[in-house]
């Protein structure tokens, strides 16, 4: 029965652990305590016997602490996300869980058989047919040969490749290969799955199928540890998540909160110098920023919060009739909003060399969560043809919060009311709200 | 998906190792990997089997020509051609088993770094594949032996007593070499030279009795492969000229040395591979 272990729906804002533990207490599927991993990176690599025999000085090592004192538990049936920037140690952790690396210290305990999927189609042999590969892969994952063979039908059915069972993999298209590999993973009957960044495979319909399976797995009693950069996937699938940074756990718990922390961390540390502040030399953008209601400069914007905008331009030559413009695009490159304006107030409509212009004001924040970039342009004589500055990437920010449909959240004043039953149509109608 | 959640106990994960993951799984994986590799080389192409026979047979033809026509050796040794073919095929197991496994762990980098399985499977599957090849080639050797009139002997049945110790040595060497090659990538290059040297230091293309220099002959018997091949010669062809092990070695000392080297190689192979297995994935 599904109620065997207690779990919360991923999006309900209930504090974790859940209060509904009327059944048996949740079983621990993975227990990691005090795991340490240090890589010794030789400053000068000695990888031949010749070098070893001819180099007298003992080679120096630089120690890289990939994981420090990492302890956590994953409960049976949980879909557990691990997020972190590149080099945070998440892949190392996954490889230790998968017994590919040995931990230097600490202990890992697991309940049940584990199938690691660090990469799709590991061990696939191009010279063999799908039938042979599925068997080989199954045995590699710890099945007996008979079980591996009996799995074949289900794997091929899911991958929609039944007709190609005896075709050698070298004759498969890349899409077919990915489908087969994903299907092998999905059909693995291990109690614990380790999955590293393998979503988004195949065409749209296959992706939908995969998403359905992920939801199914999430609600089953299988345990999944899932490493990804995709915060939407974390919010969608994970019951809980953990944020690793520099080999340490910096956050663990509610997946939405961890995803938010990740985004904040990611963009606080992103180099700001890559914004193109140059352009044509007549006028330059010397500063551009976003600030919150309190005047604090921010790079991450909470959904729906007060958002203020500022920019400073500096003229190096005289500019007649200047217009300043900004346009904001989402991660898909779709322009969401923008504005263009000329100099305000009772001043001559021209800039002298050395003069500075400040743009400031409020932007109504209807942006949905996601990543946005802003571009900037300036033209003279209020004519779009006379461009004096065009910088495609001056601002980069993230809006975080609960995601929803679309790119903007529009205010709406819509109510759902029950109408008097019409005798002609008969029966009660229920309007969705 | 399992219908009923069984009560699973937490068990410690010990990390990657040479044998980890259960004996059953080890042997199934070993078998499957060797068979697929074998199929790939033999049945992947139309002339697969023929091609694989071509190499020892061509080598055999060349050597036979050189040694019977140039060095006039064939006439001095009873059934030289039978002995030569048998030795080439048997030494093929050694060459293919060790030479193929040196780079095997490095070559399988993709699966070593991406999945967990008993690491020992990789070099041993190469040896097993070489054993399959030996089996196929032996069919030809036996036919050849019967056609060329080497009288069948009861001692032919003792062949496993040669094969098993040879196989153990090949396994130990393949473990040693494949593990070392992860750390030092030139081991593979060095090994090709050593293997060639061993080919000449073992009575493969020549019978031991033609060596005039007694000291050299005694020294050769300290090579663990030499007594094996010499004993095979004794059991293969009934020829009073063939020296027994102790005669060829001129005393027990070289044989004891060979035995000690044999044991040392086996211990080193197991020890080195076991020690390296947990770290192989990181060092690739």
Interface residues (C-beta under 8 A of the other chain):
Chain A: X4 X5 X27 X28 X29 X31 X39 X47 X48 X49 X50 X52 X76 X95 X96 X97 X98 X99 X100 X101 X102 X103 X107 X108 X109 X110 X111 X112 X114 X116 X118 X119 X122 X123 X125 X127 X128 X132 X135 X136 X139 X140 X141 X142 X144 X145 X189 X191 X220 X221 X222
Chain B: X1 X2 X5 X7 X8 X9 X10 X11 X12 X13 X14 X15 X16 X20 X21 X22 X24 X25 X28 X29 X32 X33 X36 X40 X44 X110 X111 X112 X113 X114 X115 X116 X117 X183 X184 X185 X186 X187 X190 X278 X279 X281 X282
